[in-house]
Amino acid sequence: MLSDIEIAQKATMKPISQIAAGLGIPDEALDPYGRYKAKVSLEYVDSLNDRPDGKLILVTAISPTPAGEGKTTTTVGLGDALNRIGKKTIICLREPSLGPVFGMKGGAAGGGMAQVVPMEDINLHFTGDFNAIGLANNLLSALIDNHIHHGNALGIDVRRITWKRVMDMNDRALRDITVSLGGPGNGYPRQDGFDIVVASEVMAIFCLATSMKDLKERLGNIVIGYTREQKPVCARDLNAHGAMTVLLREALKPNLVQTLENNPAFIHGGPFANIAHGCNSVLATKMALKLGDYVVTEAGFGADLGAEKFVDIKCRKSGLRPSAVVLVGTIRALKYHGGCDLKELNTENLPALERGIANLDRHVNNIRNHYGLPCVVSMNQFTADTPAEFALLKEKLAYLNVPVLSARHWADGGAGAEEVARAVVEQVEQKNQGFKFVYEDDTPLWDKMKAIATKIYGASDISADVKVRNEIKRLQESGYGHYPVCVAKTQYSFSTDAARRGAPSDHMVNIREVRLAAGAEFIVMVCGDIMTMPGLPKIPSADHIDIDDSGKVVGLF
């Protein structure tokens, strides 16, 4: 059996100009990066404003497990399948972060016969967007310390600087550091730290910006810290936002690639969903909607994290509205949620499956009842799945009255997801009008967090120590109360305990830390022990990634 990278390396790709021509994008609107990837000019993006929008399909998943669910694979396979049944469809994905690529996960461009290509390029640097985002973030960091070193005219309190440096790699040693050691020439020593690029506010701003002008305005609004009088200091006060925008001017152009079946895919931006808002760029999504009948996009991790932020942050800020949601799962993953040992997942286990179905059930209920969206359940099929297991799944979910379908796009490409594609089209054509947010803009910050925890996570309540409560109160009173909440917590459980599988209820969600993202226009609430700079596992994926004497990458995924 071929690995994902071996399948991708055998792909017959079309020149990217041909993929663009199929969408009506002229050559002069393309900035090619080699033969198989290109950026699309912002002038061309702006020229599409008067066109009608296609239908937006959101792909999300059950709570992730070590067994894997295949959400990105489903996004690609569904896009290919919709094209096969005659719907002009474009895929919109996030760019992979090098943290997971070299850490626990490996590549992030789909899998099997449902991939975007060129796979190695997409996973490794791509068009340099993440590097530009990291540089813009760290330019601001350098300007902060330089301003303090040269007299600190703004009166920045070095104890109250909230802005961190970033890098796109998992490195736990950089979470908490001291900078400016070595004497007066190196500045004033202070405590600092690094986040991973995909947790940076610059990444969030990049993905929510609707134009170069909007990007610059948002970057200027970043609050980097406070004076001794606790007055906020913004990037604009340091005159940093112009230079930061210059670093991002090429990155802001959406990236065009293709699937193994030569269908178009825009891959742009990449915030994590467990520590950021987890969606690709608004610019790429809106452009795709002007060019296609259907656009298939994904939100990171489960319907409790990525999908909630897609609804409450991306849709709220952009005006985007999905027409339907595809919820991805596997029989194996549900058995794991039902308590089955990882080594026993290929053995039929109906009791474990029945217990684990509670996880899928809650996600479906969240999508239908709290987001107000129609739902199709797509179960990625494995050879070890039994007819009895699938029959039990359909029986237990029958009361929800949602399509529950088996998909084989990993093995068969778009042909293996045609049944799912037809079900999606049927849901869209019913023209459901029930879309809703989990909370309203004028709901206080504390109550917004409580609404997410109790409605979406099944929690009984939220908690926080006095310091965090006071910070939430201060943000509320400082005029930020209308911002949405971006929850940073483990993706593996509805609770803040990654070990609690299934659908735990009546648990407490503790808010450990609160961060203001004034440029992105949301409030980050960090829950449990989640880290915004991950660490590498004992045996990282980097151990298996190599290059042979001919320059061919091996072991990427």
LUMTIDREN-693337 format. One line per 10 residues: their letters; for each residue x negated, y negated, z of C-alpha. Coordinates in Angstrom, 2 decimals. Example, Ala and Ser with C-alpha at 12.3 -4.5 7.8 and 13.67 -1.06 7.14 Angstrom:
% residues 2
AS	-12.30:4.50:7.80  -13.67:1.06:7.14
This chain:
% residues 557
MLSDIEIAQK	0.00:0.00:0.00  -1.33:-3.42:-0.97  -1.74:-6.11:1.68  -0.03:-9.49:1.30  -3.21:-11.16:0.11  -3.88:-8.38:-2.41  -0.35:-8.80:-3.82  -0.84:-12.57:-4.04  -4.23:-12.19:-5.74  -2.65:-10.00:-8.44
ATMKPISQIA	0.12:-12.55:-9.14  0.56:-13.98:-12.62  0.92:-17.68:-11.92  2.07:-20.31:-14.38  0.23:-23.63:-14.69  1.79:-26.03:-12.20  2.70:-28.39:-15.05  5.06:-25.69:-16.38  6.71:-25.28:-12.98  7.11:-29.06:-12.78
AGLGIPDEAL	8.52:-29.23:-16.33  11.19:-26.72:-15.33  12.36:-29.27:-12.75  12.13:-32.15:-15.20  9.06:-33.66:-13.49  6.86:-35.32:-16.15  3.08:-34.82:-16.27  2.43:-38.45:-15.37  4.20:-37.90:-12.02  1.79:-35.09:-11.07
DPYGRYKAKV	-1.57:-35.29:-9.31  -2.95:-31.77:-10.01  -5.16:-30.00:-7.45  -6.55:-27.39:-9.83  -4.23:-25.40:-12.13  -1.68:-24.08:-9.65  -0.86:-26.82:-7.18  -0.09:-30.52:-7.46  1.22:-33.52:-5.60  4.24:-35.45:-6.88
SLEYVDSLND	3.99:-39.24:-6.96  6.09:-41.28:-4.56  7.17:-43.51:-7.45  8.78:-40.48:-9.07  10.38:-39.50:-5.76  11.90:-42.99:-5.51  13.23:-42.76:-9.07  15.52:-39.87:-8.07  17.57:-41.82:-5.52  20.67:-42.20:-7.69
RPDGKLILVT	20.99:-38.48:-8.45  23.53:-36.32:-6.59  22.27:-33.88:-3.96  22.29:-30.10:-4.21  23.26:-27.78:-1.37  20.90:-27.36:1.59  20.50:-23.88:3.11  18.71:-23.53:6.45  16.91:-20.28:7.30  16.33:-19.57:10.99
AISPTPAGEG	15.89:-16.43:13.10  16.47:-14.56:16.32  13.96:-15.09:19.15  10.54:-14.01:17.82  8.99:-10.70:18.86  5.65:-8.95:18.25  7.55:-6.75:15.77  7.99:-9.72:13.43  11.19:-10.99:11.84  10.13:-12.27:8.40
KTTTTVGLGD	11.74:-15.70:8.38  9.41:-17.31:5.83  9.56:-14.14:3.73  13.37:-14.43:3.76  13.22:-18.12:2.80  11.11:-17.25:-0.25  13.09:-14.10:-1.12  16.41:-15.92:-0.83  15.17:-18.73:-3.07  14.09:-16.21:-5.69
ALNRIGKKTI	17.41:-14.36:-5.35  19.49:-17.52:-5.81  17.53:-18.25:-8.97  18.20:-14.70:-10.17  21.97:-15.17:-9.84  21.89:-18.41:-11.81  21.53:-21.10:-9.15  18.72:-23.58:-9.81  16.96:-23.27:-6.46  13.91:-24.87:-4.84
ICLREPSLGP	12.18:-23.71:-1.67  10.92:-26.15:0.98  8.43:-24.86:3.55  5.99:-26.18:6.11  2.26:-26.02:5.54  0.42:-23.39:7.62  -1.78:-24.49:10.50  -5.29:-23.07:10.76  -4.60:-22.36:14.44  -2.30:-19.37:13.79
VFGMKGGAAG	-4.15:-18.43:10.58  -7.32:-17.72:12.59  -5.50:-16.94:15.84  -2.62:-14.51:16.35  -0.47:-14.68:13.26  -2.60:-14.63:10.14  -1.27:-16.24:6.95  2.04:-18.10:6.71  3.10:-18.06:3.06  5.68:-15.27:3.16
GGMAQVVPME	4.91:-11.60:2.69  5.09:-8.61:0.35  6.86:-9.49:-2.88  8.34:-12.69:-1.41  5.41:-15.10:-1.20  4.35:-18.56:-2.29  1.07:-18.79:-4.19  -1.83:-19.50:-4.42  -1.72:-17.85:-1.00  -5.34:-18.45:0.06
DINLHFTGDF	-5.23:-22.14:-0.88  -1.95:-22.71:0.94  -3.28:-21.09:4.13  -6.77:-22.63:3.99  -6.89:-26.44:3.78  -4.39:-26.59:0.87  -4.43:-30.21:-0.41  -6.02:-31.66:2.73  -2.84:-33.02:4.33  -3.63:-31.70:7.82
NAIGLANNLL	-7.14:-33.09:7.65  -5.72:-36.53:6.79  -3.24:-36.31:9.68  -5.99:-35.33:12.10  -8.22:-38.16:10.88  -5.44:-40.74:11.24  -4.73:-39.51:14.78  -8.40:-39.57:15.78  -9.01:-42.97:14.17  -6.46:-44.33:16.64
SALIDNHIHH	-8.27:-42.55:19.48  -11.58:-44.08:18.42  -10.04:-47.55:18.16  -8.60:-47.26:21.68  -11.96:-46.45:23.27  -13.73:-49.00:21.08  -11.30:-51.73:22.18  -11.91:-50.90:25.85  -15.68:-50.84:25.32  -15.67:-54.31:23.75
GNALGIDVRR	-13.85:-56.12:26.53  -10.35:-54.62:26.63  -8.49:-57.80:25.65  -5.17:-55.95:25.80  -5.77:-54.95:29.42  -5.27:-51.22:28.75  -5.31:-49.24:31.99  -7.71:-46.35:31.30  -5.77:-44.25:33.82  -2.59:-44.66:31.77
ITWKRVMDMN	-3.79:-43.83:28.24  -1.39:-41.19:26.88  -2.82:-40.75:23.37  -4.86:-37.57:22.77  -7.28:-36.46:20.13  -6.37:-33.51:17.87  -7.88:-30.73:15.79  -6.21:-28.03:13.71  -7.64:-25.06:15.54  -6.85:-23.18:18.73
DRALRDITVS	-9.48:-24.24:21.28  -8.44:-24.01:24.93  -11.75:-25.55:26.08  -10.60:-28.92:24.73  -7.27:-29.15:26.56  -8.70:-31.31:29.35  -12.05:-33.05:28.90  -13.96:-36.16:29.99  -15.12:-38.56:27.29  -17.67:-41.43:27.15
LGGPGNGYPR	-20.27:-39.84:29.40  -23.92:-40.79:29.04  -24.10:-44.40:30.11  -22.66:-47.85:29.28  -23.48:-47.60:25.59  -21.03:-44.77:25.19  -18.03:-46.57:26.66  -16.03:-46.14:29.85  -15.69:-42.52:31.04  -12.12:-41.30:31.32
QDGFDIVVAS	-10.11:-38.11:31.29  -8.88:-37.10:27.82  -7.88:-33.98:25.92  -6.99:-32.46:22.57  -3.71:-31.24:21.11  -3.46:-29.12:17.99  -2.72:-31.20:14.86  0.74:-29.69:14.48  1.72:-31.06:17.91  0.54:-34.60:17.06
EVMAIFCLAT	3.01:-37.45:16.93  1.35:-38.44:13.65  2.46:-35.09:12.22  6.02:-35.71:13.41  6.01:-39.23:11.96  4.59:-37.90:8.68  7.45:-35.40:8.41  10.21:-37.85:9.36  9.04:-40.85:7.31  11.13:-41.71:4.25
SMKDLKERLG	8.61:-43.98:2.49  5.13:-45.45:2.80  6.66:-48.55:4.40  8.57:-46.44:6.92  5.42:-44.42:7.67  3.42:-47.58:8.43  6.20:-49.02:10.61  6.48:-45.81:12.63  2.71:-45.53:13.08  2.67:-49.09:14.41
NIVIGYTREQ	5.33:-48.16:16.97  3.22:-45.41:18.58  2.75:-46.11:22.30  -0.84:-45.20:23.19  -0.73:-46.11:26.88  0.07:-48.86:29.34  -1.47:-51.89:31.02  -1.90:-52.16:34.79  1.47:-53.92:34.80  2.86:-50.83:33.00
KPVCARDLNA	3.55:-52.75:29.81  3.40:-50.40:26.78  0.51:-50.83:24.35  1.26:-49.85:20.74  -0.96:-48.85:17.81  0.19:-52.09:16.21  -1.40:-54.05:19.06  -4.73:-52.50:18.09  -4.08:-53.25:14.40  -4.53:-49.52:13.75
HGAMTVLLRE	-1.42:-48.69:11.75  -2.61:-50.11:8.43  -5.83:-48.09:8.36  -3.97:-44.97:9.56  -1.53:-45.35:6.66  -4.42:-45.66:4.22  -5.72:-42.28:5.40  -2.26:-40.77:4.85  -1.36:-42.38:1.52  -2.25:-39.35:-0.63
ALKPNLVQTL	-1.06:-36.80:1.92  2.43:-38.32:1.93  3.00:-37.12:-1.64  4.88:-33.76:-1.55  3.01:-30.63:-2.68  4.39:-28.42:-5.47  3.49:-24.72:-5.80  5.37:-21.58:-6.94  6.62:-18.21:-5.75  5.46:-14.85:-7.05
ENNPAFIHGG	8.48:-15.04:-9.38  7.35:-18.45:-10.66  10.09:-20.43:-8.95  9.28:-23.91:-7.54  8.38:-24.50:-3.91  7.55:-27.73:-2.09  5.24:-27.18:0.89  4.71:-30.35:2.91  4.05:-31.12:6.57  3.94:-28.58:9.34
PFANIAHGCN	4.89:-29.38:12.96  5.22:-26.34:15.24  8.72:-25.67:16.53  7.75:-24.57:20.04  5.78:-27.77:20.78  7.08:-30.16:18.10  10.16:-30.49:15.87  9.34:-27.62:13.51  10.54:-28.82:10.09  8.93:-29.68:6.75
SVLATKMALK	8.93:-33.29:5.54  12.12:-35.26:4.94  10.56:-36.58:1.73  10.06:-33.11:0.25  13.51:-31.90:1.31  15.29:-34.94:-0.11  13.35:-34.76:-3.38  14.18:-31.08:-3.78  17.88:-31.80:-3.23  17.77:-34.24:-6.15
LGDYVVTEAG	16.14:-31.67:-8.44  17.99:-28.43:-7.66  21.46:-26.97:-7.18  20.30:-25.27:-3.99  17.43:-25.97:-1.61  16.33:-23.28:0.85  14.33:-24.52:3.82  13.37:-23.10:7.20  13.03:-24.32:10.75  10.38:-22.78:12.97
FGADLGAEKF	11.02:-19.84:15.28  14.58:-19.16:16.49  17.92:-20.91:16.16  17.46:-22.17:19.74  14.24:-24.06:18.93  13.59:-24.92:15.29  17.23:-24.94:14.21  18.29:-27.07:17.18  15.60:-29.63:16.35  16.47:-29.44:12.65
VDIKCRKSGL	20.02:-30.42:13.60  19.43:-32.84:16.46  16.26:-34.54:15.16  15.73:-34.06:11.40  19.42:-34.19:10.39  20.18:-36.99:12.85  17.32:-39.14:11.56  17.62:-38.38:7.84  21.32:-37.89:7.17  20.65:-34.37:5.82
RPSAVVLVGT	23.44:-31.83:6.35  23.04:-28.07:5.76  25.83:-26.29:3.92  25.07:-22.90:5.49  22.59:-21.11:7.75  20.88:-17.74:7.23  19.91:-16.04:10.49  17.05:-13.56:10.06  16.50:-10.49:12.23  15.37:-6.88:12.15
IRALKYHGGC	16.61:-3.71:13.80  13.11:-3.27:15.27  13.11:-6.73:16.86  16.58:-6.23:18.37  15.47:-2.95:19.93  12.50:-4.81:21.42  14.89:-7.41:22.88  16.84:-4.48:24.32  13.81:-3.34:26.30  12.29:-0.84:23.86
DLKELNTENL	8.52:-0.42:24.05  6.62:-1.87:21.10  5.17:1.56:20.26  8.64:3.14:20.06  10.31:0.69:17.68  10.24:3.11:14.74  12.31:5.66:16.66  16.11:5.46:16.63  17.29:3.99:19.93  20.95:2.98:19.91
PALERGIANL	21.17:1.95:23.61  18.20:-0.45:23.24  19.67:-1.83:20.03  23.04:-2.40:21.68  21.38:-4.34:24.51  19.21:-6.34:22.11  22.13:-7.38:19.91  22.96:-9.92:22.65  20.03:-12.03:21.39  21.36:-12.16:17.83
DRHVNNIRNH	24.90:-12.69:19.11  23.89:-15.83:21.03  22.03:-17.27:18.05  25.08:-16.74:15.83  27.30:-18.39:18.42  24.93:-21.35:18.67  24.94:-21.83:14.90  28.70:-21.57:14.55  29.97:-23.15:17.75  27.29:-25.70:18.69
YGLPCVVSMN	25.96:-26.69:15.25  29.31:-26.14:13.51  27.76:-24.34:10.53  28.72:-21.18:8.61  26.30:-18.31:9.08  25.04:-15.26:7.18  22.99:-12.64:9.06  20.16:-11.20:6.94  18.45:-8.13:8.42  15.05:-7.37:6.92
QFTADTPAEF	15.09:-3.64:6.22  12.34:-1.28:7.36  11.95:2.35:6.32  12.41:3.50:9.95  15.85:1.83:10.23  18.64:4.40:10.42  22.23:4.24:9.10  23.51:4.73:12.65  21.58:1.68:13.86  22.87:-0.55:11.10
ALLKEKLAYL	26.43:0.72:11.61  26.19:-0.11:15.32  24.96:-3.60:14.51  27.86:-4.31:12.16  30.35:-2.85:14.63  29.14:-5.01:17.53  29.10:-8.18:15.43  32.43:-7.56:13.68  34.30:-9.88:16.07  32.15:-12.82:14.89
NVPVLSARHW	33.47:-12.44:11.32  30.09:-13.23:9.72  28.42:-11.34:6.85  25.77:-8.94:8.20  23.61:-7.78:5.31  20.48:-5.72:4.78  17.73:-7.28:2.65  14.73:-5.75:0.85  13.00:-8.78:-0.62  9.68:-7.87:1.05
ADGGAGAEEV	9.56:-4.75:-1.14  11.66:-5.81:-4.13  11.32:-9.59:-4.34  14.36:-11.66:-5.23  16.25:-8.59:-6.43  16.23:-7.30:-2.87  18.03:-10.38:-1.53  20.74:-10.86:-4.18  23.49:-9.64:-1.85  22.42:-12.22:0.73
ARAVVEQVEQ	22.29:-14.91:-1.97  25.85:-14.16:-3.09  27.07:-14.28:0.51  25.38:-17.67:0.96  27.02:-19.06:-2.18  30.40:-17.80:-0.94  29.90:-19.57:2.40  28.85:-22.80:0.68  31.81:-22.78:-1.70  34.20:-22.65:1.25
KNQGFKFVYE	33.11:-26.26:1.94  33.02:-26.08:5.72  33.15:-29.50:7.38  32.34:-28.65:10.98  28.73:-29.87:11.31  27.96:-31.37:14.73  25.11:-32.29:17.03  24.52:-30.72:20.44  24.74:-34.18:22.06  25.49:-37.76:21.03
DDTPLWDKMK	23.00:-40.62:20.72  24.35:-42.48:23.75  24.13:-39.46:26.07  21.48:-40.18:28.77  18.14:-38.38:28.31  18.60:-36.14:31.34  22.03:-35.06:30.11  20.71:-34.44:26.59  18.16:-32.01:27.98  20.83:-30.41:30.15
AIATKIYGAS	23.13:-29.99:27.15  20.42:-28.17:25.20  19.54:-25.94:28.16  23.10:-25.00:29.13  24.69:-24.81:25.69  21.84:-23.39:23.59  19.62:-21.52:26.10  22.39:-20.20:28.37  20.78:-21.84:31.41  22.69:-22.82:34.53
DISADVKVRN	20.86:-26.13:34.94  17.60:-28.03:34.49  15.11:-29.17:37.12  12.10:-31.45:37.45  9.93:-32.80:40.24  10.29:-36.39:41.45  7.48:-37.70:39.24  9.05:-36.30:36.06  12.54:-37.45:37.06  11.21:-40.95:37.64
EIKRLQESGY	9.50:-40.94:34.24  12.74:-39.88:32.52  14.56:-42.64:34.39  11.90:-45.18:33.37  12.17:-44.19:29.70  15.94:-44.43:29.90  15.77:-47.91:31.42  13.07:-49.05:28.96  15.40:-48.68:25.98  14.48:-45.19:24.79
GHYPVCVAKT	17.64:-43.48:26.05  19.17:-43.26:22.57  16.29:-41.10:21.29  16.86:-37.37:20.74  15.01:-34.82:22.86  12.29:-32.55:21.43  11.87:-29.53:23.71  8.45:-27.88:24.01  8.84:-24.39:25.43  8.09:-20.75:24.73
QYSFSTDAAR	9.59:-19.42:21.52  9.85:-15.85:22.80  12.82:-16.28:25.13  15.92:-18.40:25.69  14.38:-19.03:29.11  11.00:-20.60:29.88  9.61:-17.16:30.76  8.23:-15.50:27.62  8.69:-12.06:29.16  12.49:-12.37:29.50
RGAPSDHMVN	13.86:-10.68:26.39  17.39:-10.45:25.08  19.77:-13.23:26.08  19.08:-14.25:29.69  21.75:-16.40:31.32  22.08:-18.62:34.39  18.35:-19.31:34.53  16.78:-22.66:35.42  14.84:-24.69:32.83  12.12:-26.70:34.55
IREVRLAAGA	10.80:-29.84:32.85  7.08:-29.98:33.59  6.13:-33.09:31.66  7.71:-35.86:29.58  6.06:-37.62:26.62  7.26:-40.64:24.69  6.93:-40.39:20.90  8.06:-43.92:20.01  6.89:-43.71:16.40  8.64:-40.40:15.78
EFIVMVCGDI	11.56:-41.73:17.82  12.08:-38.81:20.17  11.23:-37.80:23.73  9.18:-34.63:24.21  10.16:-32.59:27.26  7.57:-29.93:28.05  9.08:-26.92:29.82  7.54:-23.91:31.50  3.87:-23.16:30.83  3.80:-23.95:27.09
MTMPGLPKIP	0.53:-25.54:25.88  0.19:-28.21:23.18  -3.33:-26.90:22.51  -3.06:-23.10:22.15  -5.92:-20.70:22.83  -7.21:-17.80:20.75  -6.23:-14.23:21.68  -8.80:-11.63:22.76  -9.06:-10.36:19.18  -8.24:-13.31:16.89
SADHIDIDDS	-7.23:-12.94:13.26  -10.56:-14.57:12.41  -12.19:-11.21:13.22  -10.65:-9.73:10.07  -11.00:-12.66:7.66  -14.02:-12.54:5.37  -15.25:-13.27:1.87  -16.99:-10.79:-0.42  -20.03:-11.39:-2.62  -17.85:-12.45:-5.54
GKVVGLF	-16.13:-15.16:-3.48  -12.86:-13.24:-2.97  -11.12:-13.85:0.38  -10.16:-10.67:2.27  -8.27:-9.94:5.48  -6.26:-13.18:5.49  -2.97:-11.34:5.98
